[in-house]
Amino acid sequence: MVTTLGKRAQSDPERRDWARPFVTKAQEELDKANRALAHNNHPVMRRSAHLGVAQAHVDSALNMMVCAASAADIRALLPQMVALVDEHLGLGDPQRIRVAEIAREFRDDPDRVLNSSERAFLAETVSLARRLLRKETLRVRSFVRIVRAVTLGVAIAVVAIAVLTNIWEDAVPLCFVPESKAQYRIVCPTMSGDLTSVEPTNAQIAHIARAQDYLLIEIAGMASAVIASAAALRRMRGTALPYDVPVVLACLKIPTGALTAVLGLLLMRGGFVPGLSALDSTPQIIAWALVFGYSQQLFTKWVDTQGQALLDAVHGPNSLTSPPPSLPQAGVASL
């Protein structure tokens, strides 16, 4: 497109001299964008950074093209510029209103031409809209990095709990001692003890507890969190951005489910939940682990909401805001 624009500028005596520097600069910016995209041997986040750099160079090239384009070219590009400005500038923004006025004048007057100040205004306004778009995209990138870091931290905590409880299996046994008709029973996630008329001691409970107890509960919590992740994805919309927001949100739920399963059972074992301080059987413990694993949705739903809000902030062709009240919507849409 830049080559075609340059040929048209060379064949137009009125634009031949002043348009050449803009065309040259536009080609240079596109070459820089191509060099940025050529770096394909970097990690995912680095590739995303290269995409951002390339987009900045493409935006600069488009601005140069606006400055060098003919009236016919401006007429062809104007609907796209109006849509971009409408997406990212407020309804009462003077720049948005002026761009819409220029678009209306082009529609009403086939012989309408742009002077140099109007070209510079269009280029600067569209550049501002693109900068706002990049800022919104960078917010999504920062959010993804934060969620990944939190997910890694929670995963490390889950692994640490599994390792430490495997080494010191009798430190905090995840067992319950239900009482029925003056008879006591030791119930653990992987094993149960015999009935006794005397309340078991800590040593007896530790003898029944196994190193796999915490690991089993964490697996149950993660399995339940996977189901919660699948259910939450149905409310997430896809995105064309190079950042997998739905994926990182789903990954956050899995280790969080393992952690909430363990912490929930520890709260029950400590008598924090009245009436549920002594589970009666191993299946009951596993069932409550599944419930607590799914309950991580109570905490992560706020992260889901924030992620979706950030994605919605990055406007697309289906999220155009309404034109300013002073201009009829049909008039702008008909460009």
Buried (B, 14 or more C-beta within 10 A) or exposed (E): EBEEBBEBBEEEEEBEEEBBEBBBBBBBBBEBBEEBBEEEEEEEEEBBBBBBBBBBBBBBBBBBBBBBBBEEBBBEBBBEBBBBBBBBBEEEBEBBBBBBEBBBEBBEEEEBEBEEEBBBBBBEBBBBBBEBBBEBBEBBBEBBBEBBEBBEEBBEBBEEBBEEBBEEBBEBBBBBBBEEEEEBBBBBBBBBBEEEEEEBEEEBBBBBBBBBBBBBBBBBBBBBBBBBBEEBBEEBEEBEBBBBBBBBBBBBBBBBBBBBBBEBBBBBBEEEEEEBBBBEEBEBBBEBBBBBBBBBBEEBBEBBEBBBEBBEBBBEEEEBEEBBEEBEEEBBEEB
